[in-house]
Amino acid sequence: MAVAVHVKLRGVTPAQYDAVRERAGWIEQPPTGGLSHTTWWEGEDCHNLDGWESEEAFAAFVEQRLAPAMAAAGVDTAPEVTMHPAHEVYAPRAGIVAPTASPTIGGNDNVALVRSGYDAFARGDIDAVLALFDPAIRWSTPDTVEFGGTYAGPAGVGEFFSKLPGNYAELRVEPAAFVDRADTVVAIGTHRGRSAAGNDFEIPFVHVWTVSNGKATSFTESFDTVKMNAALGARAAVQHV
């Protein structure tokens, strides 16, 4: 019988949790009988909610992989386990969505692909970003921003990126969460930095990506263009009917 398992680890930090996860290898080699896994913190306590095919599968994972990984990482907190029969465990798509994880499951992990693009942009490696794109990618940013519009192909997106230094003295594009659904990945985060006009800004964004065969095929972003134009020292475009 499938079970829902709640595990509380009192006083375990995110860094300790990540060390245990790495040693247990449950991203690289998902445990037998494991159906789903979610982690969060309440104060200083780490909470985990899992779906398992059976109590026996969970017990085997604890004995063979979790307990040794905790010992190796120096985590001596005794897990507090609450278990319930599961009415259902629904997992429509295998995947990993975690800001601190580096997913390695499957060659076409869409979230991993999109995340790697943000990482490459953050380190200034635009060539690595462009290498993630399908030759027919469509890149759309609000056209009420001076350098906005729709750009076609990696070369077109490269043109878009070439306009950024003239508008931003500093630009950080920081995703905080990813929503993964079939061939679509939605990134939710914040633009932060300083414009070339000398204005600091912090503006939330929503980025919608589509991915096919391991390549990004489209990108559409939304953000508050009035705030961005103000930061850029520009006036929002006026729409005439």
C-alpha positions in Angstrom: 0.0 0.0 0.0 1.3 3.5 -0.9 2.1 5.7 2.1 2.6 9.4 2.8 5.6 9.9 5.0 6.4 13.1 7.0 9.9 13.3 8.3 11.0 16.2 10.6 14.7 16.8 11.3 15.0 19.3 14.1 17.8 21.8 13.8 19.1 20.6 10.4 20.2 23.4 8.2 19.8 23.6 4.4 23.5 23.1 4.0 23.4 19.9 6.1 20.3 18.7 4.2 22.1 19.3 0.9 25.1 17.4 2.2 22.9 14.4 3.1 21.1 14.5 -0.2 24.4 14.5 -2.1 25.8 11.5 -0.1 22.5 9.6 -0.4 22.5 10.3 -4.1 18.7 10.3 -4.4 18.7 12.8 -7.3 21.2 10.8 -9.4 19.7 7.4 -8.4 16.1 7.7 -7.3 15.4 5.2 -4.5 13.4 2.1 -5.2 9.7 2.7 -4.3 10.1 6.4 -3.9 7.3 8.3 -5.6 7.7 12.0 -4.6 9.8 14.1 -2.3 9.2 17.7 -1.0 11.4 19.6 1.5 10.8 22.9 3.4 11.8 24.6 6.6 9.8 25.9 9.5 12.1 28.0 11.6 15.1 25.8 12.3 13.4 22.5 11.5 13.6 20.7 8.2 10.4 19.0 7.0 10.1 16.4 4.3 6.9 15.0 2.8 7.3 11.9 0.7 5.2 9.4 -1.3 6.3 5.8 -1.2 5.0 2.6 -2.7 5.1 0.9 0.7 6.4 1.2 4.3 8.9 -1.5 3.4 10.4 0.6 0.6 10.8 3.6 2.9 12.4 1.5 5.6 14.8 0.0 3.2 15.8 3.5 2.0 16.4 4.7 5.5 18.5 1.7 6.5 20.6 1.4 3.3 21.0 5.0 2.2 19.6 7.7 4.4 21.1 6.6 7.8 24.6 6.1 6.3 24.4 9.4 4.5 23.4 11.3 7.7 26.2 9.6 9.6 28.8 10.5 6.9 27.6 14.1 6.9 27.8 14.4 10.6 24.1 14.8 11.1 23.1 13.1 14.3 19.5 14.3 14.7 17.0 11.5 15.0 14.3 11.7 12.3 10.8 12.1 13.6 8.6 10.1 11.2 4.9 10.2 10.8 3.3 7.8 8.3 -0.2 7.6 6.9 -1.8 5.3 4.3 -2.0 7.3 1.0 -5.4 7.7 -0.7 -3.4 8.5 -3.8 0.0 9.8 -4.9 -0.1 11.8 -8.1 3.1 12.5 -10.0 2.3 13.6 -13.6 5.9 14.2 -14.6 9.2 13.1 -13.2 11.4 16.1 -12.6 13.2 18.2 -10.0 12.5 21.8 -9.1 14.9 23.0 -6.4 17.0 26.2 -6.4 19.9 24.4 -4.7 19.8 21.2 -6.7 21.6 20.3 -9.9 19.2 17.8 -11.6 20.8 15.0 -13.6 17.8 12.9 -14.3 17.2 12.4 -18.0 18.9 14.1 -20.9 16.0 16.4 -21.6 15.3 17.8 -18.1 13.7 21.1 -19.1 14.1 22.8 -15.7 17.8 21.9 -15.7 18.2 23.3 -19.2 16.5 26.6 -18.3 18.3 26.9 -15.0 21.7 26.4 -16.7 20.8 29.4 -18.9 20.3 31.6 -15.9 23.5 30.3 -14.4 25.5 31.0 -17.6 24.0 34.6 -17.9 25.0 35.2 -14.2 28.6 34.4 -15.0 28.6 36.4 -18.2 28.9 33.5 -20.6 26.5 34.6 -23.3 27.8 32.0 -25.8 26.7 29.2 -23.3 23.3 30.8 -23.1 22.9 31.0 -26.9 24.0 27.3 -27.2 20.9 26.3 -25.4 18.6 27.7 -28.1 16.9 26.0 -31.0 17.8 27.6 -34.4 14.2 28.9 -34.7 13.9 30.3 -31.1 11.5 33.3 -30.7 12.6 35.6 -28.0 9.9 38.2 -26.8 10.3 41.0 -24.3 7.8 43.8 -23.9 8.0 46.2 -26.8 7.2 49.2 -24.5 10.8 49.0 -23.3 13.2 50.7 -25.8 15.2 47.6 -26.7 12.1 45.3 -26.4 10.4 43.4 -29.2 10.6 39.9 -30.7 14.0 38.5 -31.8 14.4 35.4 -34.0 17.1 32.8 -33.8 20.2 32.7 -31.6 21.7 35.5 -33.6 18.7 37.7 -33.0 18.8 36.9 -29.3 22.5 37.7 -29.4 21.5 41.1 -30.7 19.1 41.6 -27.8 21.9 40.7 -25.3 24.3 43.2 -27.1 21.9 46.0 -26.1 21.9 45.3 -22.4 25.3 46.9 -21.5 24.1 50.2 -23.0 21.1 50.2 -20.7 22.3 48.6 -17.5 25.4 49.3 -15.5 24.5 46.1 -13.5 21.8 43.5 -14.2 21.1 40.4 -12.2 18.3 38.1 -13.4 17.5 36.0 -10.3 14.9 33.2 -10.6 13.4 32.1 -7.3 11.1 29.3 -8.4 10.4 27.1 -11.5 7.1 25.6 -12.6 7.5 22.6 -14.8 4.6 21.5 -17.1 5.3 19.2 -20.1 7.2 21.3 -22.6 6.7 24.6 -20.7 8.9 26.0 -17.9 7.8 29.1 -16.0 10.6 31.0 -14.1 9.5 33.4 -11.4 12.0 35.8 -10.0 13.4 39.4 -9.8 15.5 41.7 -11.9 17.9 43.6 -9.7 20.7 46.1 -10.5 21.5 49.6 -11.6 20.6 51.2 -14.9 23.1 53.1 -17.1 21.1 56.2 -16.0 22.3 55.5 -12.4 19.0 54.3 -11.0 18.7 51.2 -8.7 15.9 48.8 -9.4 14.3 45.6 -8.1 11.5 44.4 -10.4 9.7 41.0 -10.3 9.5 39.0 -13.5 7.7 36.0 -15.0 9.5 34.2 -17.8 7.7 31.5 -19.9 10.0 29.1 -21.8 9.1 26.3 -24.2 11.5 23.5 -24.7 11.7 20.7 -27.4 14.3 18.0 -27.8 16.6 19.5 -25.3 16.6 23.0 -26.8 14.7 26.2 -25.9 12.3 27.1 -28.7 10.7 30.2 -27.2 11.0 32.8 -24.4 8.5 35.4 -23.3 9.0 37.7 -20.4 6.6 39.9 -18.4 7.5 42.6 -15.9 6.4 46.1 -14.8 7.5 48.1 -17.8 6.6 51.4 -16.2 9.0 50.8 -13.4 11.7 49.5 -15.7 11.4 52.5 -18.0 11.6 54.8 -15.0 14.8 53.0 -13.9 16.2 53.3 -17.4 15.4 57.0 -17.5 13.0 56.5 -20.4 9.3 57.2 -21.0 7.0 54.3 -21.7 5.9 54.2 -25.2 2.5 55.7 -25.9 0.0 53.5 -27.7 -2.1 55.3 -30.3 -5.3 53.9 -31.6 
